[in-house]
Amino acid sequence: MSARLVLLGPPGAGKGTQAARISERLGVPAVSTGDIFRANVAGQTELGRRAQRYMDAGEYVPDEVTNAMVRDRLAQSDAAGGFLLDGYPRTDDQVAELDAMLADAGQGLDAVVELTADTDEVVTRLLGRAQEQGRADDTEVVIRRRLEVYAEQTQPLADVYAGRGLLVQVDGIGAIDEVTERIMAALAPRLG
């Protein structure tokens, strides 16, 4: 099945878990910007070396490098029949770049899935994960700030995609299987 999807949602909404499950169900690769960065750095590609300089300095990797890595990843043969993007796009400029990438290939997105989640529920979930993983720096204040940053920077993308008729909102709270089934049911009309 061909499916070109973007997955949005706040930290702790279960994007990584659901991306893996949905990509397996649809037979398309889950493309995470974090995975792309790690693969390019590990492979010592030119883009990986450029990204590493920024990461080593504790800075964000600029859009031009991120966009080039995503363009390269989507050009790989396993993504020819579709993909599920997790963590990209994050800004209006990246939306425009993704539009250009897809237009160059004569393609477009089928849907943008936004996992929604109650803020207090997400905070509780992330505090539990931090405790399990021994991440003392993930305090409630830090987690709430990350959620604010998401709301300020990434949430506006949901509005852009809603305006294009591509946005599908799915409640990300509940048992993993239940959330997966909600996503698949929401996508069914869009994927034929």
N, C-alpha and C positions, 0 to 999 in steps of 0.2 A: 504494500500500500504506500502511496506517495503522501507524505505529510510534511509540510514546512511550518514549524511551530516555534513560538517564543513562549517561555515560561517566566512569569513575573511573580513576585510575592516578597513579603518582608522576611528578614532573617528569622529563622525558626518556624516558618510556615510549612517546611517539609519539601522544599523544591528539589533538593538533591535526591532524596528518596523517591519522590514521584517521577522525576526526570528519568531515572534508571528504569522504573517500572513501565512508564508510558512508552519510552523508546523501544523497550523489548516487545511490548504488545504490538507496536506499529511497525517494527522492523526497520527503524531508522536510528542513526547514532544520536546519543545525547551528547551535545557539544557544550562543555563547560569552559568558560574563559580561564578558570583556575587550572583546569587540566591542560588547556592549550599552552598557558604560560609555562607550566612545569615541563611539558614535553619539549618545548622549544629551548628552554634553559638546559635541560638534561641532554638534548641533542646538539647543544652548542651551535644552533643555527644563528645566522646573522641577526634575525629578529630576537632570538633568545638572549644573545649577548647584549643587544640594545636594552631589552626589558630588564635584564639583570642589573645593569648600571643604575637604573631608577629604583629597583627594589632594594638594592644594597644601600642606597642612600635614604631609604624609608619614604620614598616618594611614589605617587601614583604613576603607573605606566601611562604615557600620553596616548590619546585616542589614535594618533597616526600609527603607533606600533600595535596597539590592540586591534585596530581595524585591519591592519595588514595580516595579523595572525589569524583572525577570523576568516578573512577572504581566502587565505591559503588553506585553512581547514575545510571550508565549505567547497573548495575546488577538488578535494580528494574524492576518489571514486565511491567510497562508501556513503557519501552524502549526496550522490547524484539523484537518488530517489527520494530524498528528503532529510530532515534533521529536526532536532528539538534543541533550541538554544536556551541555555541556562546561565544567567549572569551577563547576557548581552542581548540587546543594547541596554545601556544604563543612562544614557543622556540623549537629548534631542539630536545632537550632532551624530551620535552613533546610529540613531534611527535613520537619519538621512543617508548615512554610509551603507547601512544594511539594505535600504531601498535601492541604492545604486548597484550594490553587488547583485541583488536579485534581478534587477532590470537588465543588467549586462548578460545574465544567463537566461533572460526571457521568462523569469519566474516571479512569483509573489508569495506572500505568506497565506496560509490557509486559516490560521487562527492564532490568537495570543491568549494564553490561559493565565489568568491572575488568580493565584491562591490567596484567598482572604483569610484573615485570622484575627480573633479578638486580641488586643494588645496585652491585656493582663494574662491571658492564656499563653501567649508567646513568651512573655517574660518568665512565667513559671516554667515553661518547657526549657528555655535557654538556661535558666539558673540550675535546673536539674542536670542538663547536659554538661554545664560547666563543672558542677560538683563531681559528676561521674568521670570526667576527663581531667580533673585536677586543674582546671583553668581558673586560677584565683583572680585573674584580671577581668573576668566576665562577671562584674557586679551588676546589681540591678540598675544603678545609675548609668553604667557603660552600655548595657543592653538597651535601656530606654533611649539613650542618645543615638545608638545605631538605628533604632526604629524611626526616630525623628529624621535622621539623615535620609533614610529610605523614603519617607513620606515627602521630604522636600525635593529630592533629586530624581527618584525613580517613579514615584506615584504619578507624576504628570505624564509619563509615557502611557500609562493605562488610559488616560484621557485622550491622548492622540489616537491610540488604537481603537478606542470606543467610537471616536468620531469617524473612523474608517469602517466601522461595522465588523471589526475583527475580534473585539474583546469578548472573552467568555470568563465570567467570574465563578469560581468554585470555592466553597467553604473548605479550607485546609485543615480544619480541626475535626478529629475523630480517629477511628481506627484506620491504619494505613490502607487496608483493603477497601474500606468504605470510601476513602478519599479517591483512590484509584478508580473505583467504579463511577463515582460522581464525575471525574474528569472524562472518562471514556464516554459516558452518556452525554455529556455536554458537547464533546467533539463529534459524536456520531453524525449529526446533521451536516456538519461542515466537511467531513471527509468522505461522504457518500458511501 
